[in-house]
Amino acid sequence: MRKNIYLLTLCTFFFFSCKKEENTPPAPTDPCLNVNIVLSITPSGATPCVSPADGSISVSASGSTGFTYKLNNGNYQASGNFSGLTAGSYSVTAKDVNGCTKSQSVTIGAAPAGTNFTNVKNIITSNCSGCHLNGNNDGSTNFDNDCNIVNKWDRINIRCVTQGGMPPGNPLTTAQKSQITAWVNAGHRYTD
């Protein structure tokens, strides 16, 4: 009987001490855990009143490899250059070869108004408020919007300089006509 107890004790000892250990694989590591993506973004201002839009964003990324880029909710592309953009806010995202991403907001500003355009706008503001500003559409032209001034450059030139009869009853001075001519000759753009 003593021999049986010894064997039972020995078997119990080996059974519990020699138990097969389960090999659980380690939890997968996050490939983005130690990745620090840095974006370098260069926006270029958009010129108001041009079509197609001419604003752009150039983005490059560092801190990893194999980058692709997207603008807002668009598709990823190999190039970090985006063009044909209007003034406004955008989100750019870079994604590396492992799917790690970095997003950043960027604003494309509007190019500033040129001196010649500003002179013409001031002439219109001071001489045409009764007919073409503040919601008025005499002659079916309203100049509250800067792009309407740009788009109607030829009518402004004809009516104010070539024919010289505008505004009615109080035509422009020679100096004002010269300012309109300077803007027209410079290209009659918002930035001229």
C-alpha positions as CSV (number, residue, x, y, z in Angstrom):
1,M,0.0,0.0,0.0
2,R,2.9,2.3,0.8
3,K,4.3,1.7,-2.6
4,N,1.0,2.7,-4.2
5,I,0.9,6.0,-2.2
6,Y,4.4,6.8,-3.2
7,L,3.5,6.2,-6.9
8,L,0.4,8.3,-6.6
9,T,2.3,11.1,-5.0
10,L,5.0,10.9,-7.6
11,C,2.5,10.9,-10.5
12,T,0.6,13.8,-8.9
13,F,3.9,15.7,-8.6
14,F,4.8,15.1,-12.2
15,F,1.3,15.7,-13.4
16,F,1.1,19.1,-11.9
17,S,4.8,20.1,-12.3
18,C,5.1,18.9,-15.9
19,K,2.0,20.4,-17.1
20,K,2.3,21.5,-20.8
21,E,2.5,25.3,-21.0
22,E,0.4,27.0,-23.6
23,N,2.2,29.2,-26.0
24,T,0.2,32.3,-26.7
25,P,1.6,34.5,-29.3
26,P,2.5,38.0,-28.2
27,A,0.1,40.8,-29.1
28,P,0.9,42.4,-32.4
29,T,2.7,45.6,-32.1
30,D,1.2,48.8,-33.6
31,P,3.4,49.7,-36.7
32,C,2.6,53.3,-36.1
33,L,3.6,53.4,-32.4
34,N,7.0,55.0,-32.8
35,V,6.4,56.7,-36.2
36,N,6.5,60.5,-36.1
37,I,5.3,61.8,-39.5
38,V,6.1,65.5,-40.1
39,L,4.3,67.4,-42.9
40,S,5.8,70.3,-44.8
41,I,3.1,72.3,-46.5
42,T,3.4,75.2,-48.9
43,P,0.1,76.8,-50.1
44,S,0.0,79.2,-53.0
45,G,-2.7,81.9,-53.0
46,A,-5.7,81.7,-55.3
47,T,-6.4,84.6,-57.6
48,P,-10.0,85.7,-57.2
49,C,-12.2,85.9,-60.4
50,V,-10.1,83.5,-62.5
51,S,-11.3,80.3,-64.1
52,P,-10.0,77.7,-63.7
53,A,-8.9,78.4,-60.1
54,D,-5.1,78.8,-59.7
55,G,-4.5,78.1,-56.0
56,S,-2.2,75.2,-55.1
57,I,-0.8,73.2,-52.2
58,S,2.5,71.3,-52.2
59,V,3.0,68.9,-49.3
60,S,5.9,66.5,-48.5
61,A,6.3,64.2,-45.5
62,S,9.2,62.9,-43.5
63,G,9.6,60.5,-40.6
64,S,8.8,57.3,-42.5
65,T,8.8,56.0,-46.1
66,G,6.5,55.2,-49.1
67,F,4.3,58.2,-48.7
68,T,1.1,58.9,-50.6
69,Y,-1.0,62.0,-50.2
70,K,-4.7,63.1,-50.4
71,L,-6.6,66.3,-50.2
72,N,-9.8,66.4,-48.1
73,N,-11.7,63.2,-48.8
74,G,-10.1,62.5,-52.1
75,N,-8.1,59.4,-53.2
76,Y,-4.4,59.0,-52.2
77,Q,-1.9,59.8,-54.9
78,A,1.9,59.5,-55.3
79,S,2.3,63.3,-55.7
80,G,2.0,65.8,-52.9
81,N,1.0,68.5,-55.4
82,F,-2.6,69.7,-55.6
83,S,-3.6,72.5,-58.0
84,G,-6.7,74.2,-59.4
85,L,-7.8,75.2,-55.9
86,T,-9.9,78.2,-54.8
87,A,-9.2,80.2,-51.7
88,G,-10.4,78.3,-48.6
89,S,-9.5,75.7,-46.0
90,Y,-8.3,72.2,-46.9
91,S,-7.1,69.1,-45.1
92,V,-4.0,67.3,-46.4
93,T,-3.1,63.7,-45.3
94,A,0.1,61.8,-45.8
95,K,0.1,58.0,-45.4
96,D,3.2,55.8,-45.2
97,V,3.9,52.3,-46.4
98,N,2.5,50.8,-43.2
99,G,-0.7,52.8,-43.3
100,C,0.3,55.4,-40.7
101,T,-1.2,58.8,-41.4
102,K,-0.8,62.4,-40.4
103,S,-3.3,65.1,-41.4
104,Q,-3.1,68.8,-41.2
105,S,-5.3,71.8,-42.1
106,V,-4.1,74.4,-44.5
107,T,-5.7,77.6,-45.8
108,I,-5.2,79.0,-49.2
109,G,-5.6,82.7,-49.1
110,A,-6.8,85.0,-51.8
111,A,-4.2,86.9,-53.7
112,P,-4.3,90.6,-52.9
113,A,-6.0,93.1,-55.1
114,G,-3.7,94.9,-57.4
115,T,-3.3,98.7,-57.3
116,N,-4.9,99.3,-60.7
117,F,-7.9,97.2,-59.8
118,T,-8.2,99.0,-56.4
119,N,-8.2,102.3,-58.2
120,V,-11.0,101.2,-60.6
121,K,-13.0,99.8,-57.7
122,N,-12.7,103.1,-55.8
123,I,-13.9,105.0,-58.9
124,I,-16.9,102.7,-59.1
125,T,-17.6,103.0,-55.4
126,S,-17.5,106.8,-55.4
127,N,-19.4,107.3,-58.7
128,C,-21.8,104.4,-59.3
129,S,-23.5,103.8,-55.9
130,G,-26.9,104.9,-57.2
131,C,-27.0,102.5,-60.1
132,H,-24.6,99.7,-59.8
133,L,-23.9,99.2,-56.1
134,N,-25.8,98.2,-52.9
135,G,-27.9,95.7,-54.7
136,N,-28.8,98.0,-57.7
137,N,-28.7,96.4,-61.1
138,D,-29.2,99.3,-63.5
139,G,-28.1,98.1,-66.9
140,S,-28.3,94.6,-65.5
141,T,-24.9,95.1,-63.9
142,N,-24.2,95.1,-60.2
143,F,-20.6,95.8,-59.0
144,D,-21.0,94.8,-55.3
145,N,-19.0,91.7,-56.2
146,D,-15.4,92.3,-57.3
147,C,-15.6,89.5,-59.9
148,N,-18.4,91.4,-61.6
149,I,-16.0,94.3,-62.0
150,V,-13.4,92.0,-63.5
151,N,-15.9,90.3,-65.8
152,K,-17.4,93.5,-67.0
153,W,-14.1,95.2,-67.7
154,D,-14.9,95.8,-71.3
155,R,-18.3,97.5,-70.5
156,I,-16.6,99.7,-67.9
157,N,-13.9,100.7,-70.5
158,I,-16.5,101.4,-73.3
159,R,-19.0,103.2,-71.1
160,C,-16.5,105.2,-69.0
161,V,-13.5,105.8,-71.3
162,T,-14.3,105.1,-75.0
163,Q,-17.8,106.6,-75.0
164,G,-17.2,108.7,-71.9
165,G,-20.8,109.2,-70.9
166,M,-20.7,107.4,-67.5
167,P,-21.9,108.1,-65.0
168,P,-24.8,110.1,-66.5
169,G,-24.6,113.8,-65.8
170,N,-21.2,113.6,-64.1
171,P,-18.7,111.9,-66.4
172,L,-15.4,110.8,-65.0
173,T,-12.3,113.0,-65.0
174,T,-9.4,112.5,-67.3
175,A,-7.4,111.2,-64.3
176,Q,-10.1,108.6,-63.5
177,K,-10.3,107.5,-67.2
178,S,-6.5,107.1,-67.2
179,Q,-6.7,104.8,-64.2
180,I,-9.3,102.6,-65.9
181,T,-7.1,102.5,-69.0
182,A,-4.1,101.6,-67.0
183,W,-6.0,98.6,-65.4
184,V,-7.4,97.5,-68.8
185,N,-3.9,97.7,-70.4
186,A,-2.3,95.8,-67.5
187,G,-4.6,92.8,-68.2
188,H,-7.9,93.9,-66.4
189,R,-7.4,91.2,-63.7
190,Y,-8.1,91.4,-60.0
191,T,-4.4,91.3,-59.2
192,D,-3.4,94.0,-61.8
